[in-house]
Amino acid sequence: MNFEENNQRLQEIINKLEKEDLSLEEATKLYEEGVKLAKECYKVLDDSKGKITILKQELDNLTPQNDDNEE
């Protein structure tokens, strides 16, 4: 699953845990699945943050810097 699908499934799990009367076993299974999905989402976000940081640094290196001392 991709980030959007994982995030949507995570929201479904949260809603079920908050609203439905589940057995302890069902709630535990859903919670476990939710933790796995959250880890996957955080990994994707962290990877994306790293890529964006690298791209920003590359862009900063290409962009001429204004000298604040010039008037």
C-alpha positions as CSV (number, residue, x, y, z in Angstrom):
1,M,0.0,0.0,0.0
2,N,1.1,3.6,-0.6
3,F,1.1,6.4,2.0
4,E,-2.4,7.6,1.2
5,E,-3.8,4.0,1.5
6,N,-1.9,3.4,4.7
7,N,-3.1,6.7,6.2
8,Q,-6.7,6.0,5.2
9,R,-6.6,2.5,6.7
10,L,-5.1,4.0,9.9
11,Q,-8.0,6.5,10.1
12,E,-10.4,3.6,9.7
13,I,-8.7,1.8,12.6
14,I,-8.8,4.8,14.8
15,N,-12.5,5.3,14.1
16,K,-13.3,1.7,14.9
17,L,-11.3,1.8,18.1
18,E,-13.0,5.0,19.2
19,K,-16.6,4.2,18.2
20,E,-17.1,0.4,18.2
21,D,-17.6,-1.9,21.1
22,L,-14.8,-4.4,20.3
23,S,-13.5,-7.3,22.2
24,L,-10.1,-7.0,23.7
25,E,-8.7,-9.4,21.1
26,E,-10.2,-7.4,18.2
27,A,-9.0,-4.1,19.7
28,T,-5.5,-5.5,20.2
29,K,-5.3,-6.7,16.6
30,L,-6.5,-3.4,15.3
31,Y,-4.1,-1.5,17.5
32,E,-1.2,-3.7,16.3
33,E,-2.1,-3.1,12.7
34,G,-2.4,0.6,13.4
35,V,1.1,0.7,14.9
36,K,2.5,-1.0,11.8
37,L,0.8,1.4,9.5
38,A,1.9,4.4,11.5
39,K,5.5,3.2,11.4
40,E,5.2,2.8,7.6
41,C,3.7,6.3,7.3
42,Y,6.4,7.9,9.5
43,K,9.1,6.2,7.4
44,V,7.6,7.6,4.1
45,L,7.4,11.0,5.7
46,D,11.0,10.8,7.0
47,D,12.3,9.7,3.6
48,S,10.4,12.5,1.9
49,K,11.7,15.0,4.3
50,G,15.3,13.9,3.5
51,K,14.7,14.1,-0.2
52,I,13.2,17.6,0.2
53,T,16.2,18.7,2.3
54,I,18.6,17.5,-0.3
55,L,16.7,19.1,-3.2
56,K,16.5,22.4,-1.2
57,Q,20.2,22.3,-0.6
58,E,20.8,21.7,-4.3
59,L,18.5,24.6,-5.2
60,D,20.3,26.9,-2.7
61,N,23.6,26.0,-4.3
62,L,22.2,27.0,-7.8
63,T,20.6,30.2,-6.6
64,P,22.9,33.3,-6.6
65,Q,23.1,34.8,-3.1
66,N,22.4,38.5,-2.6
67,D,25.2,40.3,-0.9
68,D,23.6,42.3,2.0
69,N,26.5,44.8,1.9
70,E,25.7,46.0,-1.6
71,E,23.4,49.0,-2.0
